Amino acid sequence: MRYVPKLMTPAPIKNDVDALAEALRLAIIAPTEETHNMALDIARDFAAGMTNRQVQKAKRIAFKATA
């Protein structure tokens, strides 16, 4: 049985930046390499359609949420 992390966002996901931040947060807290890689794949998909500024903002949000 695969582990699926519970989505526990500090705030509702309202836009692409929030979605990327949540995917990054899940990658950071993932208990296994498999779930880490799954979250990173999702994050990469979101980031592909975003500007560098949006990606940097999402990174700041994700790191702050895990601190």
N, CA, C and O of each residue as an XYZ file, in Angstrom:
268
protein
N       0.844     -1.183      0.000
C       0.000      0.000      0.000
C       0.887      1.243      0.000
O       1.828      1.347      0.787
N       0.579      2.176     -0.884
C       1.367      3.403     -0.992
C       0.910      4.433      0.022
O      -0.278      4.558      0.317
N       1.885      5.172      0.552
C       1.596      6.267      1.461
C       1.174      7.485      0.656
O       1.861      7.884     -0.284
N       0.058      8.066      1.020
C      -0.399      9.293      0.376
C      -0.479     10.348      1.459
O      -1.306     10.235      2.364
N       0.369     11.386      1.391
C       0.369     12.389      2.447
C      -0.936     13.160      2.490
O      -1.523     13.482      1.457
N      -1.374     13.446      3.690
C      -2.593     14.221      3.869
C      -2.311     15.671      3.489
O      -1.297     16.246      3.886
N      -3.211     16.241      2.726
C      -3.059     17.628      2.306
C      -3.462     18.528      3.461
O      -4.643     18.646      3.788
N      -2.479     19.158      4.070
C      -2.739     20.024      5.220
C      -2.185     21.409      4.924
O      -1.116     21.779      5.410
N      -2.902     22.149      4.143
C      -2.420     23.468      3.756
C      -2.722     24.471      4.855
O      -3.758     24.385      5.515
N      -1.817     25.421      5.052
C      -2.079     26.474      6.021
C      -3.220     27.387      5.568
O      -3.864     28.033      6.395
N      -3.467     27.441      4.278
C      -4.539     28.261      3.710
C      -5.054     27.558      2.452
O      -4.341     26.748      1.858
N      -6.263     27.860      2.054
C      -6.792     27.234      0.829
C      -5.937     27.579     -0.396
O      -5.351     28.658     -0.479
N      -5.883     26.650     -1.331
C      -5.146     26.885     -2.575
C      -6.030     27.730     -3.481
O      -7.119     27.314     -3.876
N      -5.537     28.931     -3.804
C      -6.326     29.881     -4.589
C      -5.780     30.091     -5.991
O      -6.495     30.569     -6.872
N      -4.506     29.732     -6.207
C      -3.886     30.025     -7.497
C      -2.708     29.080     -7.732
O      -2.426     28.210     -6.909
N      -2.033     29.257     -8.850
C      -0.911     28.387     -9.214
C       0.254     28.491     -8.235
O       0.915     27.493     -7.947
N       0.506     29.683     -7.729
C       1.613     29.857     -6.774
C       1.325     29.043     -5.511
O       2.215     28.369     -4.991
N       0.097     29.103     -5.023
C      -0.275     28.320     -3.844
C      -0.151     26.818     -4.122
O       0.314     26.060     -3.271
N      -0.564     26.403     -5.299
C      -0.486     24.978     -5.657
C       0.967     24.508     -5.714
O       1.292     23.431     -5.215
N       1.831     25.303     -6.312
C       3.243     24.945     -6.368
C       3.850     24.931     -4.971
O       4.621     24.031     -4.638
N       3.512     25.907     -4.163
C       4.035     25.957     -2.793
C       3.628     24.705     -2.020
O       4.440     24.148     -1.281
N       2.405     24.264     -2.179
C       1.942     23.064     -1.482
C       2.666     21.820     -1.992
O       3.043     20.962     -1.193
N       2.866     21.705     -3.290
C       3.606     20.565     -3.840
C       5.038     20.550     -3.313
O       5.565     19.490     -2.975
N       5.663     21.713     -3.242
C       7.021     21.803     -2.704
C       7.052     21.456     -1.221
O       7.959     20.762     -0.762
N       6.067     21.934     -0.475
C       5.988     21.625      0.956
C       5.860     20.122      1.168
O       6.513     19.549      2.040
N       5.013     19.492      0.360
C       4.845     18.045      0.474
C       6.139     17.310      0.128
O       6.459     16.292      0.742
N       6.872     17.818     -0.842
C       8.158     17.199     -1.191
C       9.149     17.325     -0.035
O       9.921     16.402      0.225
N       9.130     18.452      0.649
C      10.048     18.679      1.762
C       9.742     17.748      2.933
O      10.660     17.213      3.556
N       8.467     17.553      3.235
C       8.095     16.756      4.411
C       7.840     15.293      4.098
O       7.501     14.525      4.998
N       7.992     14.893      2.860
C       7.702     13.508      2.461
C       8.522     12.522      3.295
O       9.727     12.701      3.470
N       7.865     11.490      3.802
C       8.572     10.524      4.654
C       9.423      9.514      3.883
O      10.293      8.863      4.462
N       9.176      9.384      2.591
C       9.950      8.422      1.798
C      10.437      9.092      0.524
O       9.919     10.128      0.106
N      11.437      8.481     -0.077
C      11.954      9.002     -1.343
C      10.890      8.929     -2.433
O      10.818      9.803     -3.297
N      10.066      7.887     -2.392
C       9.014      7.723     -3.395
C       8.001      8.873     -3.337
O       7.651      9.447     -4.369
N       7.536      9.205     -2.139
C       6.565     10.300     -2.035
C       7.221     11.649     -2.317
O       6.589     12.555     -2.860
N       8.492     11.773     -1.943
C       9.245     12.992     -2.267
C       9.287     13.187     -3.786
O       9.022     14.279     -4.290
N       9.620     12.122     -4.498
C       9.703     12.207     -5.961
C       8.349     12.472     -6.601
O       8.265     13.199     -7.591
N       7.291     11.894     -6.049
C       5.943     12.146     -6.572
C       5.594     13.625     -6.435
O       5.090     14.238     -7.376
N       5.860     14.191     -5.271
C       5.565     15.606     -5.041
C       6.417     16.498     -5.930
O       5.935     17.510     -6.438
N       7.677     16.132     -6.120
C       8.544     16.921     -7.003
C       8.061     16.886     -8.448
O       8.123     17.899     -9.146
N       7.583     15.734     -8.902
C       7.037     15.642    -10.262
C       5.855     16.593    -10.434
O       5.735     17.278    -11.450
N       4.998     16.623     -9.436
C       3.845     17.535     -9.479
C       4.330     18.980     -9.483
O       3.836     19.805    -10.252
N       5.297     19.282     -8.623
C       5.838     20.645     -8.552
C       6.447     21.066     -9.879
O       6.252     22.196    -10.326
N       7.178     20.166    -10.506
C       7.785     20.492    -11.806
C       6.711     20.789    -12.853
O       6.867     21.697    -13.669
N       5.629     20.024    -12.826
C       4.537     20.263    -13.774
C       3.932     21.651    -13.569
O       3.679     22.371    -14.535
N       3.701     22.023    -12.311
C       3.169     23.363    -12.033
C       4.162     24.438    -12.466
O       3.780     25.408    -13.121
N       5.423     24.272    -12.108
C       6.434     25.299    -12.367
C       6.682     25.513    -13.853
O       7.077     26.605    -14.261
N       6.459     24.501    -14.656
C       6.733     24.606    -16.093
C       5.932     25.731    -16.750
O       6.389     26.326    -17.726
N       4.763     26.022    -16.233
C       3.930     27.058    -16.837
C       3.951     28.374    -16.091
O       3.089     29.226    -16.308
N       4.926     28.551    -15.217
C       4.957     29.750    -14.388
C       6.196     30.588    -14.670
O       7.183     30.103    -15.222
N       6.124     31.845    -14.282
C       7.284     32.726    -14.422
C       8.280     32.435    -13.307
O       7.928     31.825    -12.298
N       9.521     32.872    -13.489
C      10.543     32.698    -12.461
C      10.119     33.386    -11.160
O      10.349     32.861    -10.071
N       9.516     34.533    -11.278
C       9.073     35.277    -10.091
C       8.026     34.480     -9.308
O       8.074     34.425     -8.079
N       7.079     33.862    -10.025
C       6.057     33.049     -9.362
C       6.682     31.839     -8.666
O       6.298     31.490     -7.550
N       7.645     31.207     -9.332
C       8.306     30.031     -8.750
C       9.070     30.436     -7.486
O       9.002     29.737     -6.474
N       9.785     31.540     -7.535
C      10.523     31.995     -6.363
C       9.588     32.312     -5.199
O       9.907     32.017     -4.047
N       8.449     32.905     -5.492
C       7.461     33.205     -4.447
C       6.940     31.916     -3.834
O       6.805     31.821     -2.614
N       6.646     30.923     -4.667
C       6.164     29.632     -4.169
C       7.208     28.960     -3.287
O       6.868     28.364     -2.265
N       8.470     29.054     -3.676
C       9.553     28.478     -2.861
C       9.590     29.128     -1.486
O       9.708     28.440     -0.472
N       9.491     30.454     -1.451
C       9.511     31.159     -0.161
C       8.352     30.718      0.728
O       8.526     30.501      1.927
N       7.176     30.587      0.135
C       6.005     30.156      0.893
C       6.209     28.745      1.434
O       5.926     28.480      2.602
N       6.697     27.843      0.591
C       6.884     26.445      0.998
C       7.908     26.322      2.117
O       7.678     25.612      3.096
N       9.040     27.010      1.975
C      10.075     26.917      3.004
C       9.608     27.525      4.317
O       9.919     27.011      5.391
N       8.865     28.614      4.232
C       8.333     29.244      5.443
C       7.342     28.306      6.140
O       7.311     28.239      7.369
N       6.543     27.591      5.367
C       5.541     26.682      5.942
C       6.167     25.472      6.617
O       5.537     24.842      7.466
N       7.398     25.142      6.250
C       8.038     23.959      6.834
C       9.034     24.327      7.933
O       9.605     23.446      8.576
N       9.238     25.597      8.144
C      10.223     26.037      9.161
C       9.691     25.853     10.564
O      10.382     26.168     11.533
